[in-house]
Amino acid sequence: MYFYLSDRVNPFNEDFVFITETYGILLDGVTGLYNNKLSNGNTDAQVFSHHIGRLLCENIDNLSMSLPEIITECLKEVHQEYFNVIEDLEDNRLPSATLSCFRRNREKLEIVTLGDSPIIIKTKNNFYIYLDEILNRNETQVINNLLVEWEKTKNFDKAKEAFDKGIALDSKSYLNKIGLATIKLGKGQKASAIAELTQVAKESKEKDAEVLYRIGEALTMFENNNDPALAITYINKAIEKAQKYGVPAHYYYTLGDAYRLIKDPGSSMTAYEKASAIAKNKASVFYRMATLWMAAKQYKKAEENIAKAINTDATYAPAYKAQAQYNKIFQRHEETTQSLINYTKYADEDPSTALEIAKLYFINSDFEESKATLDKVFDKVND
């Protein structure tokens, strides 16, 4: 028996689900962007998904073929019977479907995911999510391409003017020199910026913890122009210098963020745990831990830390953003919406979020808004 799932407001079912003890198939059909119907069925997506679903059920027990091979053969048959009669048609007019299926092949479990329908495997102590890696890579590439184009529009002239004035008043102002070097990082002048930051460290004789920390922080700020390994060196030196008077929690935050950039989750989590022991705003620590666990696909621990962040501070907006991302992974659409509503509700009032917004204003060269936002939160942000 086949099962068909459909939204209650959709008069025609376009999905297909069938599960046995040895295999499972799920297709989420989508009709093309235009209203003209190309098939004789209720909808094109219904014909497409149900046809492929039935073919998969008829052939999936053939263990002499791999699961991807079976899927390929079924698609070929559908194309021959359905699509070959359609000529000169744009792809976005054609129906399509996501596919998630598994099959037990003797001692192995074969898994295939195409599109945004994940497969979730729950064990006694954890659960694992399998996604379409190509889709994720493509989405990441699109975002990276957008960021590259966005970075080309930056203009730091006003910020440079302000830092230059600071140096004119005090030629030994290390923080203003760090600011100028940070602008170079933002502009993509990485080698020159690192040389200047290294010179600042040398001139300060590495005696000032805050100078060392700000150098390290600058080296983590820009996705395509950073040096997290060097940042870790400077931040660790800052932490060592600050031990006498107490290490600020944000030193450990940034250290953890730097370790994340070099894909060292263990050291990153250790840094976040040290921050949690001293942070006044522990919600931000739990939030970082949650996103780190989520990146490692340890979703149970991610969920626990999201809950801790919200329980610690119900107005901490970033926690709701992480919660929305978590719910989206599990396709909990109503919960995702509510999380985003909560994020929007508290974002403007949350000091830590306001601080992040101030940084974004700075990066986008809106220095008046950046200063105005910072003025609102300087007496509220504890870390």
Summary of the structure (lengths in Angstrom):
residues: 383
radius of gyration: 26.4
end to end distance: 58.7
largest distance: 80.7
contacts: 1156
relative contact order: 0.06
helix: 60%
strand: 10%
